[in-house]
Amino acid sequence: MWAGTFVAPWDYRAGAGSASEPAASDGCVIKGNISSSGERIYHVPGGQYYDRTIIDEAAGERWFCTEAEAVAAGWRKAKR
């Protein structure tokens, strides 16, 4: 009756339990995020805000496979 997976609260708060973010396609793990001011910023795994960043593809945000791909598309690397 109570079958399923459990996400620990600290993992959920870190974004691991978020069902609203689509999974990275084709193993591409760099997150292209658009800030509230419209700036296009990409986040790499291990970056300070990587786990908190949620990609909304409907808003124009996207995944990148390489940093070179992100830069070529006009995005800048996160400062932290």
C-alpha positions in Angstrom: 0.0 0.0 0.0 2.8 2.5 0.8 5.2 1.5 -1.9 7.3 4.2 -3.6 10.5 6.1 -3.3 11.3 8.4 -0.4 13.3 11.6 -0.9 15.0 12.8 2.3 13.9 16.3 3.3 17.4 17.7 2.9 17.6 16.2 -0.6 14.2 17.6 -1.5 15.1 21.1 -0.4 18.3 20.8 -2.5 16.2 20.1 -5.5 16.7 16.4 -5.8 13.0 15.8 -5.2 11.6 18.3 -7.6 9.3 16.7 -10.2 8.8 20.1 -12.0 12.2 20.1 -13.6 12.6 18.0 -16.8 15.5 15.6 -16.8 18.7 16.5 -18.7 18.4 15.1 -22.2 21.2 13.1 -23.8 23.3 13.3 -20.6 23.8 17.1 -21.0 24.1 18.4 -17.4 24.9 22.1 -17.8 21.8 24.2 -16.9 21.0 27.3 -18.9 19.0 29.6 -16.7 17.4 33.0 -17.5 17.6 35.5 -14.6 14.7 37.7 -13.6 16.5 40.6 -15.4 16.7 38.5 -18.6 20.4 37.6 -18.3 21.3 34.2 -19.7 23.5 32.3 -17.3 24.7 28.7 -17.3 25.5 26.6 -14.3 27.9 23.7 -14.2 27.7 20.7 -11.8 29.4 21.6 -8.5 28.6 25.3 -8.8 27.2 27.1 -5.8 23.7 27.4 -7.3 23.6 24.4 -9.6 21.4 22.2 -7.3 19.0 25.1 -6.7 18.6 26.0 -10.4 15.5 24.6 -12.0 15.2 24.6 -15.8 11.9 25.8 -17.3 12.1 25.0 -21.0 8.8 26.8 -21.6 10.5 30.0 -20.5 13.4 29.5 -22.9 15.8 27.9 -20.4 17.7 24.9 -21.6 20.3 22.2 -21.1 23.8 22.3 -22.6 26.3 19.5 -23.2 29.4 21.6 -23.1 30.4 25.0 -21.8 31.6 25.9 -25.4 28.0 25.2 -26.6 26.6 27.5 -23.9 29.0 30.3 -24.7 28.4 29.9 -28.5 24.6 30.3 -27.8 25.3 33.6 -26.0 25.1 32.4 -22.3 27.7 33.4 -19.7 29.0 31.2 -16.8 27.7 31.8 -13.3 30.1 33.7 -11.2 29.8 31.3 -8.3 
